[in-house]
Amino acid sequence: MYHKEKSIQIKSSASALYNNLSVLRIAPRCLTYFTVVHANVVNMVSASWDGLNFSHRQLQSKEGNIAASSSLIMQASWCVLPSRELLVLTSQKGIQMYESDGSIMVYWHALDNPETPTAQAVFARGIAAVRENYICVGISSGSVLVFDIPSKGSNVMLSEVLEEHRDAVTDMASECSGSLEYMADLVTADDSGLLCVWKSGEDFQLLHKIPGFDVSCSSVKLWKGTVAAGYGTGQIRIYEAVTGIVHAEVNAHARWIYSLDIAPFSGLLLSGAEDSLVRVWHLTMNPDANSVEVEHLYSECITDTQICGAKFCDGDGYAFAVTGYDLSEIIRYTQA
Amino acid sequence: MSMRTLPLLFINLGGEMLYILDQRLQAQNVPTEKTSKVMNDIICTLFSKPFMEELFKPQDMYSKRTQRAVLIRLAHSSIMRLNQASMDKLYDLMTMAFKYQVLLCPRPRDLLLVTFNHMDAIRAFVSDTPAILNQVEETYQQLIKVYTPLSDGEFQLLRQTLLMCFQDLQIRVSAFLKDKVQTCSGRFVLPLGGPVPCGSEVPGLIRLFVRCPGEACRGQEVCHLFPSGGAYCGALPEGSFHMSGDRVITLGTNMYSESRPVQTQVSESQNFGQHTKMSIAPNLLAKEELTLLSHLLGSLENQDPDKTRTFYRVNLFTVDMEEEYGNCVELSFQVLNIQAAKDQQAEEELARIVGEFTEKGEPSSSPRSKGDDLLTLMDELQ
């Protein structure tokens, strides 16, 4: 179904972090941007669609305070709002928002780091752009920070802090179908496997809490009112967002899942795990029966590589890209 | 990232060091009691109370240089002295072995079982020495108290932090190559198959829950199978997280034996340029790192009032090596100098430590033939 394309070399290898690949398609310029985190550096690559031109850039985790040593980055992700695109970095020290090409830092939010280190690590992880003007970021304490993003300029405001998670936030996702007919806008996940489903607005409203079962949910997606969640046990679960009804349970991987992605136009679901496998599934909605079909379409083994990032490169799922721990390349697959 | 990495890092690396030393000393026919003197000294230092207390304080990972300096110091806490080449090789072997264990442990929580495997072996090494045995058992209790309450997510963070510490390290180890668990490129082989981790199901099953309209209908479950792509089987029983018992997993047990000598080949194809970039520090932890070093040294001073004792040079590996003893001292100097620039108090501490290194590091005067080193030296031991 898919065949391997020429890989993209990156300047330094990928670290073992959840969702360690972000992809941004810039159609007007026929470019795709990729980011991969390596310790305290973000590797950025822009690749032209003809596969001929690649340009590289590395972002250091510059902190507000120059004297501080540069901290480890937990995640880098592009956030697409109707008015602008931002690159968001989360680290041990805080949250940084850049213009999408990484050129200018627009905003910096520092985390409260205790003077004496405590057993509880401090970091931010989990990034999502929600609706018109919100970017949400998760914190190790379980808080979810909601930032109000102006359509231009740097007047970013922390508008709300959501306190429903008690464990470190792992990932979050906004509705990716682009449709306004679904009530849920955002799903957030944590280390205990708890999922919170939210409706956005001036005050974010908690719609439902889907209890965990003490297994980390490392990656989550929201598509047409349906939640796809990947867990440390290698299982994928499909829920109805607003009720928490389980549609499907898939024993998908033999090791910890690191990344999920959905191609919103086709309903393809991509999963990548530490077992070196990346799999493609097909989700079909059956509204009459209030059920969701899950079908396995394709598996690919990235030999001897614990996968840490897997993302579709387009809305149809025509192509996808994969990264793994200690790997200094982005491997791409395209439908035959 | 995780603030809980140091105890696991040093206990496991220390454990690997002891496996290698034990095997090398035995292979060179060193009498048992002399080997155990070396082993006991190192174990005693590693598990000394102030050192362990320092490790168990919540803190960030150390810089690679400090880690290395501490481990070199540890290796030299006995009468044995290693030249630079032996030390480098020992360090490479230790770190690659632990990287393998961190990478391959089925669940992040199994890192604790890997650590217990090392601890069990260490306990056996000192079974005849009650005082040291006691120190080791206290550390067991400490490990159980601190680590067993952690969630799987916290263990995963810990594992990810350790993996970051070993990132891009791809030295080929002959034992791994021979066992086909490492490829010529230096990457470790990830098996597609075998038992799944505890708490996981064998991949290959899709369960769909179909609901029919109407309250009365409870719906039905439909199952589909898909090819998992590997020969997976059910999970093994969970290993013991207590002071003793069957750990089930073998990662962290002694992989060296008489029939399989310890050797390394250093991979040349790899891109080592990234190493410098990866040493995230020099960070602001310099002071804490120094404290740890000084604890190590402090404990040495206490246990060794007889400052005049002779040190023995050991050539651990049979390959040709340059015998430049001074290198080791230089290295420590370098490490500490970087941190010294930062504060006055640290500088004074430094002077003391560096003095300590040079004082103890006086090379023995008579040059010896490489292969016979250990034997001769060990004969002089008592």
Interface residues (C-beta under 8 A of the other chain):
Chain A: S12 S13 S15 A16 L17 H38 A39 N40 V41 A68 S69 S70 L72 M74 Q92 P117 T118 A119 Q120 A121 F123 D167 A168 T170 D190 D191 S192 D214 V215 S216 S218 G232 T233 G234 Q235 I245 V246 H247 A248 E249 V250 N251 A252 H253 A254 R255 W256 D275 S276 L277 D288 A289 N290 S291 V292 E293 V294 E295 H296 S299 C301 T303 D304 T305 Q306 Y325 D326 S328
Chain B: M1 S2 M3 R4 K57 P58 Q59 D60 L103 P106 R107 P108 S151 D152 G153 E154 Q156 L157 R159 Q160 L163 M164 Q167 D168 Q170 T183 R187 F188 V189 L190 L192 V196 P197 G199 S200 E201 V202 P203 G204 L205 I206 R207 L208 F209 V210 R211 C212 P213 H224 F226 P227 S228 G229 G230 Y232 N271 Q274 K277 M278 I280 A281 P282 N283 L284
